[in-house]
């Protein structure tokens, strides 16, 4: 999860051939979604740490917030792109017929 090769994103869907990056730079907006995730995680961690410890030591908060930011960075990378594709990709709908065909192929094997 933390290696460079595991964060590679496929350019096309292996099933239907849908191209994920619709235009050059399409996923630059995902940085803003990732930033919002990171802020929400940091605020949650800071409030939780304050409630649990009651500490006012700033170095405790700096270490904990940087740690949570590094640990959850793969989550932020992946799910910011997923949300971007879900919100901003028009015309991509679920096709139950295609699913049924896949299920039949899978069941026969």
Residue, then its C-alpha position, 0 to 999 in steps of 0.5 A: x500500500x505504501x510502495x510506489x508501484x501500488x499507487x499506480x492507477x489504471x488508465x482504462x477499465x479492463x472490463x469495458x474499456x472506459x478511459x478514467x482520465x477523460x482529459x489531461x490533468x483531470x485528476x488535479x482536482x482530486x488534490x483538493x478533495x484529498x486536502x479536504x480529507x486530510x483536514x477532516x482527519x487532522x481536526x478529528x485527530x486533534x479533537x480526539x487527542x484533546x478529549x483523551x489526553x487533555x494535553x496542551x503540549x503542541x509537540x504531541x499534536x504536531x507528532x500525532x497530526x503528521x503521523x496520521x497524515x502520513x499513515x492515511x495518505x494512501x487512503x486519501x490518494x485513492x478515495x479522492x480519485x474515486x469521489x472525483x470520478x463519482x461526482x464529475x463523470x457524466x454518463x457513466x451508469x451501472x448496467x445490470x445486463x453487463x453484470x449478469x453476463x459477467x456473473x454467468x461467465x464466472x459461474x460457468x468457470 
